[in-house]
Amino acid sequence: MPIYESIFIINANLSDEETANVIKKMQDVVAKQGGEMTKFEDWGKKKLAYEINKQKRGHYAFFQFKAAPTAVAELERTYKMTDSVIKFLTIRLEKELRVKAPPKPKKKDLAKAAETGPATTTA
């Protein structure tokens, strides 16, 4: 199954309970279509880059999920029908993004650095 990421912005004037209900509704849409939620992040209320529907702030939510393309179509249809969602974007990932840790220095490099001492600069 392809991997998708979806970010949507909810009207910031809603109560916390109403916002949670909208997020739950979107998660349920993916689940009902046979999708699997792999990651969810609630980014909270933030200032918008530009005014949307006379709103200057919005509540951001982020999903990463595995699903068939029909699930994405249904999710976006639900976004459009939900008045409290003011903006959304869904993309398909070519492959899952993983952040690699920087390589650990080898013992040879550590010994060499200890021999030469700290680096100095001349002016």
GROMACS elastic network, one bead per residue, 0.5 to 0.9 nm:
[ bonds ]
;  ai    aj funct       b0    kb
    1    35     6  0.87818   500
    1    66     6  0.58244   500
    1    67     6  0.57090   500
    1    68     6  0.61498   500
    1    69     6  0.89277   500
    2    65     6  0.84597   500
    2    66     6  0.56535   500
    2    67     6  0.61239   500
    2    68     6  0.67302   500
    2    69     6  0.79898   500
    2    92     6  0.70496   500
    2    93     6  0.73805   500
    2    94     6  0.79908   500
    2    95     6  0.84529   500
    3    64     6  0.71485   500
    3    65     6  0.57276   500
    3    67     6  0.67399   500
    3    68     6  0.88431   500
    3    91     6  0.86984   500
    3    92     6  0.59559   500
    3    93     6  0.55740   500
    3    94     6  0.76444   500
    3    95     6  0.73756   500
    3    96     6  0.70965   500
    4    63     6  0.80874   500
    4    64     6  0.56816   500
    4    65     6  0.54249   500
    4    66     6  0.61990   500
    4    67     6  0.74981   500
    4    72     6  0.82364   500
    4    90     6  0.68130   500
    4    91     6  0.55872   500
    4    93     6  0.56701   500
    5    62     6  0.73218   500
    5    63     6  0.56077   500
    5    65     6  0.64893   500
    5    66     6  0.89196   500
    5    89     6  0.81962   500
    5    90     6  0.55989   500
    5    91     6  0.54239   500
    5    92     6  0.64716   500
    5    93     6  0.72300   500
    6    61     6  0.82930   500
    6    62     6  0.58118   500
    6    63     6  0.51432   500
    6    64     6  0.64196   500
    6    65     6  0.83310   500
    6    88     6  0.72259   500
    6    89     6  0.56142   500
    6    91     6  0.64394   500
    6    92     6  0.88523   500
    7    60     6  0.70863   500
    7    61     6  0.57207   500
    7    63     6  0.64077   500
    7    64     6  0.88614   500
    7    87     6  0.84711   500
    7    88     6  0.56667   500
    7    89     6  0.54065   500
    7    90     6  0.64703   500
    8    59     6  0.82631   500
    8    60     6  0.59295   500
    8    61     6  0.55652   500
    8    62     6  0.67013   500
    8    63     6  0.87775   500
    8    79     6  0.82313   500
    8    85     6  0.68872   500
    8    86     6  0.76985   500
    8    87     6  0.56885   500
    8    89     6  0.63473   500
    8    90     6  0.84558   500
    9    12     6  0.84780   500
    9    58     6  0.57177   500
    9    59     6  0.53874   500
    9    61     6  0.64782   500
    9    84     6  0.85062   500
    9    85     6  0.57704   500
    9    86     6  0.57317   500
    9    87     6  0.52274   500
    9    88     6  0.62149   500
   10    13     6  0.87050   500
   10    14     6  0.81260   500
   10    19     6  0.71345   500
   10    22     6  0.80739   500
   10    23     6  0.88231   500
   10    45     6  0.88971   500
   10    58     6  0.56509   500
   10    60     6  0.64171   500
   10    61     6  0.79217   500
   10    83     6  0.89200   500
   10    84     6  0.55424   500
   10    86     6  0.57783   500
   10    87     6  0.74388   500
   10    88     6  0.89957   500
   11    14     6  0.61178   500
   11    19     6  0.82252   500
   11    55     6  0.75589   500
   11    57     6  0.75803   500
   11    58     6  0.53167   500
   11    59     6  0.63334   500
   11    83     6  0.86233   500
   11    84     6  0.52733   500
   11    85     6  0.62440   500
   11    86     6  0.62978   500
   12    15     6  0.79930   500
   12    19     6  0.83247   500
   12    45     6  0.65486   500
   12    46     6  0.85681   500
   12    55     6  0.80437   500
   12    56     6  0.87426   500
   12    57     6  0.58958   500
   12    59     6  0.52988   500
   12    84     6  0.87824   500
   13    55     6  0.89665   500
   13    57     6  0.85576   500
   13    58     6  0.81408   500
   13    59     6  0.89703   500
   14    17     6  0.80190   500
   14    18     6  0.59112   500
   14    19     6  0.61052   500
   14    84     6  0.79744   500
   15    18     6  0.52214   500
   15    19     6  0.61811   500
   15    20     6  0.86156   500
   16    19     6  0.50798   500
   16    20     6  0.61263   500
   16    21     6  0.86181   500
   17    20     6  0.51025   500
   17    21     6  0.62341   500
   17    22     6  0.88105   500
   18    21     6  0.50170   500
   18    22     6  0.63686   500
   18    23     6  0.87836   500
   19    22     6  0.51914   500
   19    23     6  0.63625   500
   19    24     6  0.86542   500
   19    59     6  0.80122   500
   19    84     6  0.85514   500
   20    23     6  0.51340   500
   20    24     6  0.60812   500
   20    25     6  0.85086   500
   21    24     6  0.50392   500
   21    25     6  0.60315   500
   21    26     6  0.87209   500
   22    25     6  0.50165   500
   22    26     6  0.64092   500
   22    27     6  0.87745   500
   22    82     6  0.83604   500
   22    84     6  0.78767   500
   22    85     6  0.82787   500
   23    26     6  0.52451   500
   23    27     6  0.63451   500
   23    28     6  0.86940   500
   23    42     6  0.89480   500
   23    61     6  0.74706   500
   24    27     6  0.50420   500
   24    28     6  0.61081   500
   24    29     6  0.86788   500
   25    28     6  0.50971   500
   25    29     6  0.63466   500
   25    30     6  0.89939   500
   25    78     6  0.89509   500
   26    29     6  0.51203   500
   26    30     6  0.66587   500
   26    31     6  0.88218   500
   26    75     6  0.68223   500
   26    78     6  0.75866   500
   26    79     6  0.79116   500
   27    30     6  0.53752   500
   27    31     6  0.63302   500
   27    32     6  0.87434   500
   27    37     6  0.76344   500
   27    63     6  0.83707   500
   27    75     6  0.89321   500
   28    32     6  0.59492   500
   28    33     6  0.85162   500
   29    32     6  0.52718   500
   29    33     6  0.63759   500
   29    34     6  0.89454   500
   29    35     6  0.86122   500
   29    71     6  0.76377   500
   29    74     6  0.72724   500
   29    75     6  0.60995   500
   29    78     6  0.79152   500
   30    33     6  0.53032   500
   30    34     6  0.66323   500
   30    35     6  0.51018   500
   30    36     6  0.71987   500
   30    37     6  0.75680   500
   30    65     6  0.80762   500
   30    66     6  0.89191   500
   30    67     6  0.74643   500
   30    71     6  0.60314   500
   30    72     6  0.76695   500
   30    74     6  0.81153   500
   30    75     6  0.66483   500
   31    34     6  0.52294   500
   31    35     6  0.50282   500
   31    36     6  0.63837   500
   31    37     6  0.75818   500
   31    67     6  0.88783   500
   31    71     6  0.86893   500
   32    35     6  0.72367   500
   32    71     6  0.84072   500
   33    67     6  0.76721   500
   33    68     6  0.79655   500
   33    70     6  0.76063   500
   33    71     6  0.52034   500
   33    72     6  0.88062   500
   33    74     6  0.80138   500
   34    66     6  0.88923   500
   34    67     6  0.66136   500
   34    68     6  0.77335   500
   34    71     6  0.74867   500
   35    65     6  0.67316   500
   35    66     6  0.55038   500
   35    68     6  0.69543   500
   35    71     6  0.69221   500
   36    64     6  0.88353   500
   36    65     6  0.54933   500
   36    66     6  0.51082   500
   36    67     6  0.63651   500
   37    40     6  0.74081   500
   37    63     6  0.72583   500
   37    64     6  0.62406   500
   37    66     6  0.64853   500
   37    67     6  0.85661   500
   38    63     6  0.77677   500
   38    64     6  0.55640   500
   38    65     6  0.50200   500
   38    66     6  0.71039   500
   39    62     6  0.80412   500
   39    63     6  0.57416   500
   39    65     6  0.66986   500
   40    61     6  0.76873   500
   40    62     6  0.57168   500
   40    64     6  0.64025   500
   40    65     6  0.86571   500
   41    44     6  0.89723   500
   41    60     6  0.87694   500
   41    61     6  0.60483   500
   41    62     6  0.50977   500
   41    63     6  0.66103   500
   41    64     6  0.89047   500
   42    59     6  0.83004   500
   42    60     6  0.64747   500
   42    62     6  0.63332   500
   42    63     6  0.88472   500
   43    46     6  0.80448   500
   43    59     6  0.71805   500
   43    60     6  0.51780   500
   43    61     6  0.56477   500
   43    62     6  0.73331   500
   44    58     6  0.80700   500
   44    59     6  0.50826   500
   44    60     6  0.54907   500
   44    61     6  0.71861   500
   45    57     6  0.67062   500
   45    58     6  0.53937   500
   45    60     6  0.62988   500
   46    56     6  0.88064   500
   46    57     6  0.56218   500
   46    58     6  0.56593   500
   46    59     6  0.62860   500
   46    60     6  0.72380   500
   47    50     6  0.84329   500
   47    56     6  0.60582   500
   47    58     6  0.64475   500
   47    59     6  0.88054   500
   48    51     6  0.64621   500
   48    52     6  0.78943   500
   48    55     6  0.79915   500
   48    56     6  0.55493   500
   48    57     6  0.51721   500
   48    58     6  0.63504   500
   49    56     6  0.81498   500
   49    57     6  0.88307   500
   50    55     6  0.86422   500
   50    56     6  0.69798   500
   51    54     6  0.57751   500
   51    55     6  0.54456   500
   51    56     6  0.50548   500
   51    57     6  0.80079   500
   52    55     6  0.51951   500
   52    56     6  0.68981   500
   52    57     6  0.87358   500
   52    86     6  0.71404   500
   52    87     6  0.80990   500
   53    56     6  0.86158   500
   53    86     6  0.74092   500
   55    58     6  0.73139   500
   55    86     6  0.88325   500
   58    86     6  0.82233   500
   67    70     6  0.79877   500
   67    71     6  0.60901   500
   67    72     6  0.73352   500
   68    71     6  0.55028   500
   68    72     6  0.70605   500
   69    72     6  0.51692   500
   69    73     6  0.64382   500
   69    74     6  0.88144   500
   70    73     6  0.50562   500
   70    74     6  0.62798   500
   70    75     6  0.86200   500
   71    74     6  0.50975   500
   71    75     6  0.60783   500
   71    76     6  0.86211   500
   72    76     6  0.61251   500
   72    77     6  0.84562   500
   72    90     6  0.78379   500
   73    76     6  0.52832   500
   73    77     6  0.61333   500
   73    78     6  0.86551   500
   74    78     6  0.61716   500
   74    79     6  0.86449   500
   75    78     6  0.50883   500
   75    79     6  0.62562   500
   75    80     6  0.87855   500
   76    80     6  0.62870   500
   76    81     6  0.86771   500
   76    88     6  0.80483   500
   76    89     6  0.85770   500
   76    90     6  0.79628   500
   77    80     6  0.51961   500
   77    81     6  0.63178   500
   77    82     6  0.87578   500
   78    81     6  0.50589   500
   78    82     6  0.60992   500
   79    82     6  0.53243   500
   79    83     6  0.80520   500
   79    84     6  0.87135   500
   79    85     6  0.61229   500
   79    86     6  0.84809   500
   79    87     6  0.82136   500
   79    88     6  0.72627   500
   80    83     6  0.73394   500
   80    85     6  0.74181   500
   80    86     6  0.85819   500
   80    87     6  0.87503   500
   80    88     6  0.88154   500
   81    85     6  0.84765   500
   82    85     6  0.57400   500
   82    86     6  0.85916   500
   83    86     6  0.71127   500
   85    88     6  0.74366   500
   92    95     6  0.88016   500
   93    96     6  0.65210   500
   93    97     6  0.80723   500
   94    97     6  0.88392   500
  100   103     6  0.85739   500
  101   104     6  0.85267   500
  103   106     6  0.88516   500
  105   108     6  0.82451   500
  105   109     6  0.63258   500
  105   110     6  0.67968   500
  106   109     6  0.53602   500
  106   110     6  0.64935   500
  106   111     6  0.88499   500
  107   110     6  0.51002   500
  107   111     6  0.61919   500
  107   112     6  0.85980   500
  108   111     6  0.52158   500
  108   112     6  0.61491   500
  108   113     6  0.86493   500
  109   112     6  0.51000   500
  109   113     6  0.61505   500
  109   114     6  0.86242   500
  110   113     6  0.51809   500
  110   114     6  0.62463   500
  110   115     6  0.87785   500
  111   114     6  0.51121   500
  111   115     6  0.63258   500
  111   116     6  0.89008   500
  112   115     6  0.51757   500
  112   116     6  0.64174   500
  112   117     6  0.86641   500
  113   116     6  0.53926   500
  113   117     6  0.61031   500
  113   118     6  0.75552   500
  114   117     6  0.53090   500
  114   118     6  0.78816   500
  116   119     6  0.79010   500
  117   120     6  0.89387   500
